[in-house]
Amino acid sequence: MLPNQLKELEIIKKLSTDATGVEFKSMVERLELGRVGVRRQIDAGVTPDEYRSLSKLVSGYDAALELLPEIWRRAQSL
């Protein structure tokens, strides 16, 4: 179950009506593409400060990709 405050978030509204998983898969794809893009920037060579920032961004993408399936599952029960 999701707290009431979270039920009003746009992502929750979209996922709660996504019984087939089309929107979920689209979100995962966008996150994966974003992550790949940032990794490419890092791999192309960046300054140490840019590396620290971009590494945090990659970590954010990883966290979102890890949490999204659970959010989708919980949103289905709304």
N, C-alpha and C positions, 0 to 999 in steps of 0.2 A: 504494500500500500504506500502511496505517496502522500506526503504532508499536503494539506490544503493549499498552502502558498505556492507550491510547485505546480499544482494543477492548472494554474493560469498562464504558465509559460508557453510560448508559442510552440516550442519543440514538443512539449508534452501533449498539447492539443493535436499536433500533427501525428505523433506516434500513437495516440490513443485511438485514432480512427484508421490506423494502418494495419488492418488484420492480415493482409496478404504479404506485408513486409516490403512493399515497393519503396515507400518513403525511407524506411530503415536502411535498405540496401543503398539507396541513393546517398544518404547521409554518410554511410560507411565509405562509399566510393569517394565522396568529396574530401573526407578526412584523410583517406589514404593518399589521394592525389596531392593534397596540401603537404602532407608529411614527406612524400617523395620529392616535391619541389624544394622544400627546405633542406633536405639531405643533399640534394644536388648542389645547392648553394654552398653548403659546408664542404662537400667533396671538391668543389672547384677551387677552394682556397679562400679563406676569410681571415681577418685580423683576430687576435685573441679575444677582443671585446665582442666582435660580431659572433665569434664561435660560442661564447658564453650565452649570448642572447638567443642565437638560433638553436643551440642545444636545449635551452629551456622551452622553446617553441616545439621542438620535436617531442620533448617529454609531455607537453600539453596535448599534442596530437595522440601520443600513445595512451595517455590517461583517458581521453575521450573515446578512443577506439575500444579500450577495455571496459568502460562504463556504459557505453551506448546499448549493448545487448541487454543489460540488466534494466536500464531505463525503459527500453522498448517493451520488455517482458512485463514490467510493473505497470506501464501505461496501458497495456492491453486489459488490465483488470479494472479500469476506471468505468 
